[in-house]
Amino acid sequence: MNIVVCVKYVPDAQAARRFTPADNTTDRSSVDGLLSELDEYAVEAGLTLAEASDGKVTVLTVGPAEATDAVRRALQMGAHEAVHVQDDAIHGSDAIGTSKVLAAAIGKLEYDIVLTGMASTDGTMSVVPAMLAERLSLPQVTFASELTVENGVARIRRDGDTSTEIIEASLPALVSVTDQLNEPRYPSFKGIMAAKKKPLQNWSLADLGLSADEVGLSAAWSTVDDITARPPRQAGQIITDEGDGGTKLVEFLAAAKLV
Amino acid sequence: MSQVLVLVDHIDGAVRKTTLELLAIAQRLGEPAAVFIGKGFENAAGTLAEYGASVAYQVEGEGLEDYLVLPKAEALAQVVEQAAPAAVLIPSSTEGKEIAARLAIKIGSGLITDAVEVEAGDNGPVTTQSVFAAGFAVRARVTTGIPVITVKPNSAAPQAISDAPATPEVITVQVTISDLAKTAKIVERRPKEKSGRPDLSEAAIVVSGGRGTNGDFGPVEAFADAVGAAVGASRAAVDAGWYPHSNQVGQTGKQVSPQLYVANGISGAIQHRAGMQTSKTIVAINKDAEAPIFELVDFGVVGDLFKVLPQATEEVLKRKG
């Protein structure tokens, strides 16, 4: 089975994430970044499928130079090869532009299944997987908390707000996975060493047959007017319970007309 | 005045609160037009009219609810072509965002997700989003096509209109879904059991428990019931199997923005904060005075939740009389 896993390089949520004032885009260079935590579950799912089918995992990312760190991590976990699409013109793309680039790259790969995480931890939109299904005309099988692939059929459990659904589709399909699906493995020392020798290709827009005016900030279909840093919440009143903590709590709530 | 489409979020015609919030926003932007897909329209019509929908597109077609996401995206695209609206508003649920995503590409329009505010502007609706664990407020606009905007719960107050008609003007739309739309089949659907408590994403008050409960959510639930709240759980509590994942509040659970959030035995790690940081008032009880959660609170009690919460519950019940 050929498995393609899409991953994203994101600013570390523990660091001071910020925007570049010049163009209101996410600052991906002066903030430390890493493979998006939610994508680890997709990589793990791909590795599990590959192990069961003697298959191959190709990990794919679109991002600036630093984004190689994301695919490298996936290679260390056990992915077989990597593709990093990098082109200055892609900077500032909206989800619509990003999905266009990803779809073009996936189109050049052989696959039975395309795996993604449920959302990135920076944009948190949760829309790129559905957009990929749209662009690639693949069955959309998303938000899997359970996944089995048998006899060419992907079957998932999807937990929604009001109901739980079991969904099936024949491969090839686009599957996104949640953090409920599995426990991502830590790269072993052997895996870290082996990753250095694994194929890592760099593709530009030209390699994908896309032109610069189709992607990037100027091609985006929405624009940011302004960004305001919210002042951190000021810590309010903190008391120590001396036998009346609960009562004082309710006094506060009542005064604020919350109860 | 142009129509503003609102995709109705409902269960067999029982309209969810998020729909009413979107209709309130639609009232600011144009003529609210509800788009109803599925069964039970007769149950919904009155409510939709009461909360501002002057028009309702009742979408009918085989298989609309039998396959994942794409049938509804195709149906909505068809309504958009018919209605030529000024904007399309969709709830920021899992399904809602995926429908919005595919719709945006189908109709060649920009997409903004998770708006917490939508205002009329000179060049179309202006959205506000709260990003990077509420570190920044971003104002944005769609610049190509018909703005497709998903809106988070609790972003607007439902606006009942006076002298509302008994029903909106109903326009039936017949949809034939594509073959591709039939490729992801919903083979089984199990409705979530009603807990008797408010829905977590919509609740005005959320009372959560974390590692400090040690698995005993009794005091958390008792306080929640006293104040009419939904119950939330931290990732630690869910991973330990103490509470279902559907109650998880956090980056990988639900992001909530209630009037009041009460965190009990929760340290307040980034993963959790991402799920509740925009709550209007935050209160916490924790044994550890150094817990990061105390940096966020409007009121905090350093103490044992097994003592403080029951006392608080008693006080609430006493005041209720």
Boltz contact constraints between the chains, C-beta under 6 A:
constraints:
  - contact:
      token1: [A, 13]
      token2: [B, 270]
      max_distance: 6.0
  - contact:
      token1: [A, 17]
      token2: [B, 132]
      max_distance: 6.0
  - contact:
      token1: [A, 125]
      token2: [B, 113]
      max_distance: 6.0
  - contact:
      token1: [A, 126]
      token2: [B, 97]
      max_distance: 6.0
  - contact:
      token1: [A, 127]
      token2: [B, 97]
      max_distance: 6.0
  - contact:
      token1: [A, 127]
      token2: [B, 101]
      max_distance: 6.0
  - contact:
      token1: [A, 130]
      token2: [B, 98]
      max_distance: 6.0
  - contact:
      token1: [A, 130]
      token2: [B, 101]
      max_distance: 6.0
  - contact:
      token1: [A, 130]
      token2: [B, 102]
      max_distance: 6.0
  - contact:
      token1: [A, 131]
      token2: [B, 101]
      max_distance: 6.0
  - contact:
      token1: [A, 131]
      token2: [B, 105]
      max_distance: 6.0
  - contact:
      token1: [A, 134]
      token2: [B, 102]
      max_distance: 6.0
  - contact:
      token1: [A, 134]
      token2: [B, 105]
      max_distance: 6.0
  - contact:
      token1: [A, 137]
      token2: [B, 180]
      max_distance: 6.0
  - contact:
      token1: [A, 139]
      token2: [B, 183]
      max_distance: 6.0
  - contact:
      token1: [A, 139]
      token2: [B, 184]
      max_distance: 6.0
  - contact:
      token1: [A, 140]
      token2: [B, 68]
      max_distance: 6.0
  - contact:
      token1: [A, 140]
      token2: [B, 69]
      max_distance: 6.0
  - contact:
      token1: [A, 140]
      token2: [B, 184]
      max_distance: 6.0
  - contact:
      token1: [A, 141]
      token2: [B, 184]
      max_distance: 6.0
  - contact:
      token1: [A, 143]
      token2: [B, 94]
      max_distance: 6.0
  - contact:
      token1: [A, 160]
      token2: [B, 94]
      max_distance: 6.0
  - contact:
      token1: [A, 161]
      token2: [B, 93]
      max_distance: 6.0
  - contact:
      token1: [A, 162]
      token2: [B, 11]
      max_distance: 6.0
  - contact:
      token1: [A, 162]
      token2: [B, 192]
      max_distance: 6.0
  - contact:
      token1: [A, 163]
      token2: [B, 189]
      max_distance: 6.0
  - contact:
      token1: [A, 163]
      token2: [B, 191]
      max_distance: 6.0
  - contact:
      token1: [A, 163]
      token2: [B, 192]
      max_distance: 6.0
  - contact:
      token1: [A, 164]
      token2: [B, 190]
      max_distance: 6.0
  - contact:
      token1: [A, 165]
      token2: [B, 186]
      max_distance: 6.0
  - contact:
      token1: [A, 165]
      token2: [B, 189]
      max_distance: 6.0
  - contact:
      token1: [A, 166]
      token2: [B, 187]
      max_distance: 6.0
  - contact:
      token1: [A, 166]
      token2: [B, 188]
      max_distance: 6.0
  - contact:
      token1: [A, 167]
      token2: [B, 68]
      max_distance: 6.0
  - contact:
      token1: [A, 167]
      token2: [B, 184]
      max_distance: 6.0
  - contact:
      token1: [A, 167]
      token2: [B, 186]
      max_distance: 6.0
  - contact:
      token1: [A, 168]
      token2: [B, 185]
      max_distance: 6.0
  - contact:
      token1: [A, 168]
      token2: [B, 187]
      max_distance: 6.0
  - contact:
      token1: [A, 169]
      token2: [B, 183]
      max_distance: 6.0
  - contact:
      token1: [A, 169]
      token2: [B, 184]
      max_distance: 6.0
  - contact:
      token1: [A, 179]
      token2: [B, 252]
      max_distance: 6.0
  - contact:
      token1: [A, 180]
      token2: [B, 245]
      max_distance: 6.0
  - contact:
      token1: [A, 221]
      token2: [B, 110]
      max_distance: 6.0
  - contact:
      token1: [A, 221]
      token2: [B, 144]
      max_distance: 6.0
  - contact:
      token1: [A, 222]
      token2: [B, 110]
      max_distance: 6.0
  - contact:
      token1: [A, 222]
      token2: [B, 112]
      max_distance: 6.0
  - contact:
      token1: [A, 222]
      token2: [B, 140]
      max_distance: 6.0
  - contact:
      token1: [A, 222]
      token2: [B, 142]
      max_distance: 6.0
  - contact:
      token1: [A, 222]
      token2: [B, 143]
      max_distance: 6.0
  - contact:
      token1: [A, 223]
      token2: [B, 141]
      max_distance: 6.0
  - contact:
      token1: [A, 223]
      token2: [B, 143]
      max_distance: 6.0
  - contact:
      token1: [A, 224]
      token2: [B, 138]
      max_distance: 6.0
  - contact:
      token1: [A, 224]
      token2: [B, 140]
      max_distance: 6.0
  - contact:
      token1: [A, 225]
      token2: [B, 139]
      max_distance: 6.0
  - contact:
      token1: [A, 226]
      token2: [B, 139]
      max_distance: 6.0
  - contact:
      token1: [A, 227]
      token2: [B, 136]
      max_distance: 6.0
  - contact:
      token1: [A, 227]
      token2: [B, 138]
      max_distance: 6.0
  - contact:
      token1: [A, 228]
      token2: [B, 137]
      max_distance: 6.0
  - contact:
      token1: [A, 229]
      token2: [B, 136]
      max_distance: 6.0
  - contact:
      token1: [A, 230]
      token2: [B, 134]
      max_distance: 6.0
  - contact:
      token1: [A, 230]
      token2: [B, 135]
      max_distance: 6.0
  - contact:
      token1: [A, 230]
      token2: [B, 137]
      max_distance: 6.0
  - contact:
      token1: [A, 233]
      token2: [B, 296]
      max_distance: 6.0
  - contact:
      token1: [A, 235]
      token2: [B, 295]
      max_distance: 6.0
  - contact:
      token1: [A, 236]
      token2: [B, 297]
      max_distance: 6.0
  - contact:
      token1: [A, 236]
      token2: [B, 298]
      max_distance: 6.0
  - contact:
      token1: [A, 236]
      token2: [B, 299]
      max_distance: 6.0
  - contact:
      token1: [A, 237]
      token2: [B, 299]
      max_distance: 6.0
  - contact:
      token1: [A, 238]
      token2: [B, 294]
      max_distance: 6.0
  - contact:
      token1: [A, 238]
      token2: [B, 300]
      max_distance: 6.0
  - contact:
      token1: [A, 239]
      token2: [B, 301]
      max_distance: 6.0
  - contact:
      token1: [A, 240]
      token2: [B, 302]
      max_distance: 6.0
  - contact:
      token1: [A, 241]
      token2: [B, 301]
      max_distance: 6.0
  - contact:
      token1: [A, 241]
      token2: [B, 303]
      max_distance: 6.0
  - contact:
      token1: [A, 241]
      token2: [B, 308]
      max_distance: 6.0
  - contact:
      token1: [A, 245]
      token2: [B, 301]
      max_distance: 6.0
  - contact:
      token1: [A, 245]
      token2: [B, 303]
      max_distance: 6.0
  - contact:
      token1: [A, 245]
      token2: [B, 308]
      max_distance: 6.0
  - contact:
      token1: [A, 246]
      token2: [B, 308]
      max_distance: 6.0
  - contact:
      token1: [A, 246]
      token2: [B, 311]
      max_distance: 6.0
  - contact:
      token1: [A, 246]
      token2: [B, 312]
      max_distance: 6.0
  - contact:
      token1: [A, 247]
      token2: [B, 315]
      max_distance: 6.0
  - contact:
      token1: [A, 249]
      token2: [B, 301]
      max_distance: 6.0
  - contact:
      token1: [A, 249]
      token2: [B, 312]
      max_distance: 6.0
  - contact:
      token1: [A, 250]
      token2: [B, 312]
      max_distance: 6.0
  - contact:
      token1: [A, 250]
      token2: [B, 315]
      max_distance: 6.0
  - contact:
      token1: [A, 250]
      token2: [B, 316]
      max_distance: 6.0
  - contact:
      token1: [A, 252]
      token2: [B, 299]
      max_distance: 6.0
  - contact:
      token1: [A, 258]
      token2: [B, 260]
      max_distance: 6.0
  - contact:
      token1: [A, 259]
      token2: [B, 227]
      max_distance: 6.0
  - contact:
      token1: [A, 259]
      token2: [B, 316]
      max_distance: 6.0
